[in-house]
Amino acid sequence: MPAADTTASNRTESRPPTTERPAASGSVKYLGWLFAVAIAAAAFNLRPVVTSLGPLLDQVRDDLGMNPTLAGLLTAVPSLCFALFGFAAPAAARRLGPIAVVTAGMGAITAGVLARSFAGGTAVFLLLTALALAGVAVSNVLLPVVIKRYFPEKVGPMIGLYSMALSAGTALAAAVTVPLTNAFGGDWRYGLGIWAGIGALALVLWLPVLIAKRERGGREADGAVPAKLPITRSRTAWAMACFFGLQATGAYVVMGWLPKIFQDSGIDKGTSGVLLAVTMAIGVPVSYVLPNLAARRGDQRLFVVVLAFCGIAGYAGLALAPAGAPWVWAVLVGLSNCAFPLVLTMIGLRARTAGGVAQLSAFAQGVGYLISIPGPILIGRIYEVTGQWHWPLGFLALLLVPQMLFGLRAALARHIEDEAVHQAEQAKV
């Protein structure tokens, strides 16, 4: 059973026994289950904004008059929004409470996805996509905070539910968007707009949770504020940020361009969407297994190298024979993208304290997403100039070399708190 609200629980325990207590306990129980379902629904909505667009990118480009460079910009928008709005999310949560911000995020996703399906031009389409991605960004940052605060004894199962729902939404949107579009007469506007219904469902689930919890922003903050570490002077933090940014570059290029790569090789739109879904779905089991394996080792360099070579092999296959073994290339690229759960695991291992983990996570993800912004734009530009996928895919394979080097540095068994002490001692000298 999901954990109950500890505030409500304490109030109940302080009262003398009454005949109404079982009813109150039952209402808390049902609210706990509603909260868990709401978290899963929110997580499900964190990727369809992006992965539903990839299989229909050609139709959207043709209808809106979007050139390949602008299409590359469109695939870079998620990283920009995740960086900018991700940095703003903690401050908004302190003022309004994380539940209120996540609820607003579900509203932004719903409004942005629905409205962009009526966009008449590229600029409007990009702005409305950014609105939806702003909702994704704040929810992405704050859902783990919500789980930590309201399910303190169920963190593991709830994070598992969160990850499973996120992966399911990612894969399902990639797989069924084209069939849904065809069912509605082939109009991409319906194929993209239908995902607003899933966002609306999540919003409906979050509204009663918002009303029941009655958060008061900063007055409900948990614990003392940890001492601020000199994070920008930590080599481990910078290595982690660069590793995060380079893996995010590959991930968002894949989500935005992989269906197009397969379609240009003669594979139909429906199959290209399923191949993207396979790439995303391979992360579901790996995301459960890889963190446990990585946490048992003193360092994680072996996993960094293995995932990088999976990516190099996958990109080479896509460049040389994309239609020759498309399912193999999809699996290899999907395995390479599992650098994401690996880097999240390493963030937790490279700090000794919860405060250190929070600061390292904010720095690595914020800076990392900023680093990833130029990649998808550059891929679109290279494709526009050359008209072929050999050079863009070669560029992606080349990026895996510095990703591996930064990952090897980040994977060493070191802690940012120790680096902070070393910096302080050097300052005294």
Buried (B, 14 or more C-beta within 10 A) or exposed (E): EBBBBEEBBEEEEEEEEEEEEEEBBEEBEEBBEBBBBBBBBBBBBBBBBBBBBBBBBBBBBEBBEBEBBBBBBBBBBBBBBBBBBBBBBBEBBBEBBBBBBBBBBBBBBBBBBBBBBEBEEBEBBBBBBBBBBBBBBBBBBBBBBBBBBBBEEBEEBBBEBBBBBBBBBBBBBBBBBBBBBBEBEEBBBBBBBBBBEBBBBBBEBBBEBBEBBEBEBEEBEEEEEEEEBEBEBBEBBBBBBBBBBBBBBBBBBBBBBBBBBBBBBEBEBBBBBBBBBBBBBBBBEBBBEBBEBBEEEEBBBEBBBEBBBBBBBBBBBBBEEBEEEBEEBBBBBBBBBBBBBBBBBBBBBBBEBEBBBBBBBBBBBBBBBBBBBBBBBBBBBBBBEEEEBEBBBBBBBEBBEEBBBBBBBBBBEBBBBBBBEEEEEEEEE
